[in-house]
Every structure is written in C-alpha cells, then in structure tokens.
Amino acid sequence: MVRFYAVGINTVAPYSLGYPLTAGADGTLPGWQYIGYAGCRSGQPQPATIVVLDQSSGLVTTAGTTEAFRHCG
C-alpha cells in the first residue's frame, strides 16, 4: 500500500492527498489511478512537492511537483 502527500503548501505536516493505493511488486500502480484531491490554496507561491509513502517498508520518495495548489480563481 502506498499513500501520496503534498509538502510545501503552508501546512505543518504533509497534506494527505487521499486514500491508500495498492502498488504492484515492481512499485507501479496498475492502469490509471486517481491519487487524491489537490485543491487550490490561496497564497500558494510555489509548486508543491508530491511524496509517496510505502506503508509496509516506511520508505518515502518524491513523485515530482504539481502546480495544482497554486491556481485559485
């Protein structure tokens, strides 16, 4: 099971993007997977970093960045 989080979005702790997903033995998610909600945050000045937590091993790795939190009307 893996979980996705956003960091660097003016929160005290990593922001959970949703529920756990089951990754394959090679660490990939099968097919197209919805990883969670990424709504805008007023005043967000930079892209957010997305991290992935492997719940069984405790390994955390980055999964890129997103601009999704920056675009408030």
N, C-alpha and C positions, 0 to 999 in steps of 0.2 A: 504494500500500500504506500502511495506517495501523496503528499499534500503540497499545494502551491501557496506561496505567501508573497506579498509585496513588502518591500522595505524602502525607506527613504521617502515616505509620504506623510511626514509630520505626525507620526504615531509613536507612542512609547515602545510598543512591541511590534514584531512583524504582524502584518494585517492578513488574516486568513482569506483566501480567495474562494473558498468553497469546501467541499467535502472530499474525503479520501478517494483516490482512484487506484485501480489495480494495474500495475505495470507488469509487462512480461519479464521472463527470465533475463532478457537482454537489456532491460531497463526502459523499453519503449512502451508507449500507450498504444493499444490496438486501434486502428482507424482514426476517425476524427473524434476528439474528446473535448467536451466543454469543461474547462478547468475552474471556472468560477466567475464571480461578479467583479467588474472593475469600473466602478462609477467615478465620475469626476469629483475632485476635491478642490474647493475654492482656494486659490492662492498657491497651488502646487507649482513651484518654479522649475523643477527639473523632471526628467523621466524617472519612473520608479524601476527599481531592480526587482526582478522576479527570482525567487529562490524555491528550490524543491527539497522537501524533507522526505527521505526514505524512512518510514516509521519503524521498520524492523531493525535496520542497522544504525539508525541515528545519523547517517551521512546526509550532509546538506551541500547542495551545489547550486550555482547560479544557472538560470534558464534564460537569460537575456534581460532586456529592458522593455518598457512599454510607455507610450505617451498617453495611454487611456485615462490616466488620472488627471491630466492637465487641462482638458478641453471642457470647461464649464461655460455655457452659453454666453 
